[in-house]
Structures are given as structure tokens and as C-alpha cells.
Amino acid sequence: MGFGMPGAAWMPSLPMLPGFKCIYFDNRGTGLSDKPEGNYTVELMAEDASNLLAALKIPRAKVFGVSMGGMIAQELTLRHPEQVAKVVLGCTFPGGPSAKLGAPEVTMQLMEGTKLMAVNPDKAFDLILPLLYPRAFVNAHPELKAMMLAGLSMLPPTPPETADRAMAGLASFNAYDRLGQIRCPVLIVHGDQDVLIPVENAHLIKSRIPQAEEFIIPGAGHGFQAADPIGIHQRIVGFLKN
């Protein structure tokens, strides 16, 4: 899952991914996973994912990663192509000097909200929700906050110090020049109103992986699945099953 989010954030998507054995997990530093010292680089988290597949005796998987998880999915596919049959890259970016980041104040707001999860989750979601969804969508769906608070109560929040370690690791991520090495089928999914990771990054990834399919969702933000949950997941399932 994305930065600071536990694997349980995938739970709303599971009923819309029929026919698959779905495995979601907590990245290091989140949820119930260990929280070791040191920066959590994308490369390190990709190795975690590879080791998990090996431990579960899954020789090859169809991988779906969003945001930071999409960066991990890129790195996993590049480092261990034999383990990845297909990959869906959701609202993510390729790294490197060409990648387009959200405004600095957006990143600061995300960090502040993530660190507040442990002490004031109500305030944390006031900061984070407008980064995930367009403001009009947030205003039209007041239940979003209650749903996220309920989900957070199921697992321990991400400690501030591990959020710092993950952010430091993200800063060094750069797969841009290597993306052309990816040979498996790729689906790039992005909302065109994403303020955290602008949609231009989807086009950059597509430019490096010409055979990739690109699925841009009009009016959707970083949390693109919420724009049309059934329709979007049907498109993703179609790609994975084809």
C-alpha cells in the first residue's frame, strides 16, 4: 500500500477482485510488521515483497501497487522479473529528474497528517483526505472520514519515526532509466486530479514502457478507486485476467 498505510487499506478492494487469491501485507514500519532502524528504501521494501512471495511459495504473482506501493512494484518487477507475471502501477511515479512531484506544501501536509495518526487521527484525516480526493468529493462524502477512522482502529498507526524513515527512502528512488527493461504486461492507472503524484508521471512511465496500457480516470484524485469503485476495478480485473 502507499506511504504510511497498512495493508488493511486494501480490504475495500478485495470484494471487487473476484477470482484471485489476494495477499496484502504491511510494509516494514507499518501495521503489524517490524519497525527496524535505518531508512526504508524502495529497494529494501521490494526485497521484502520478494522474500514474502518466496516464503509463501508463490513462484509468480500478479502485482498491484499504488503510490509508494507502485514504486515498490516497479522495483520488484525490475529486480525479480521471474516473480512478476503482470503489474498494475497505480498513482505512482518513476523517480529521477523528469518525475513531477506535488507542491512542497502538499508533501509537508502529508507528512504532518501521517505523523498525527498516532496522537490525533481525527485531525490527521482532516489533513490527509483533501490530498487523496478532490475537495468536492470529500464534501459530498462525509462518511469517508468515519470509514477511515474505523479502519485505523483495527491496527496500530504508523509511528512518526518510521514515517520519516520511509520518506527518506522514497527520496532516493529512481527507476526511470531502467523501466524499459520491464517485459511483462503493465497497466498504468492514475487520476487526472492527483495533487500528491500528478498524472504527468503516468505519461512518463508510459513513455518508458511503450507496451504498457494507460488508464487515466477523469476527475479522480490520488485515491482513484473511489471515483468509480466497480468500474475501475472491472477494468483492472480485465487486465489481470486477459
C-alpha angles and dihedrals in degrees: 000000000000132000113315094354125123122229090254087077085080093064097094089056097051098082088053094055099069121178096029133105097229121205119187125174144180114259115230110286095027137088114339097340123109118275105213126178123265135052117312102227121192088241091056093048090049088056089050089055092047092050091049092054090049092048090051090048092239106147096187132014142183104238128210117186129171129198107329086004088059089056089050089049091053091050093045091051092049096045099038108023090161089066097052122073096172134351134208113202110199125192092332139131136226100227124225131099094298095058116105117226128198118258114292091245089057092055090047091051090051092051092047092049093047092051091048091058091087096050109022112014092170091060090039093061091046085063099039104042095067088053093054100042137026111268093246090055092050091050092049093049110048088163090072094081094048091049092051093046089051091050092048091054089065095064138027113268121249109272114240093240093056090048087057091050092051093047091050089052093049091055091067097046115122123159097147099106092044100048092094088069091069110106104170122092112281132196117195114201124186141155114234092222096055109140096179098053108011119226091247086081091064089056090048092054090047090052089057096043104042094180092057121111116232122211113184116186115211115228095008125127132203090300089059096164091072094062093074109348098184098041095045094048091047089057091049093046090050090056093046094048098041 
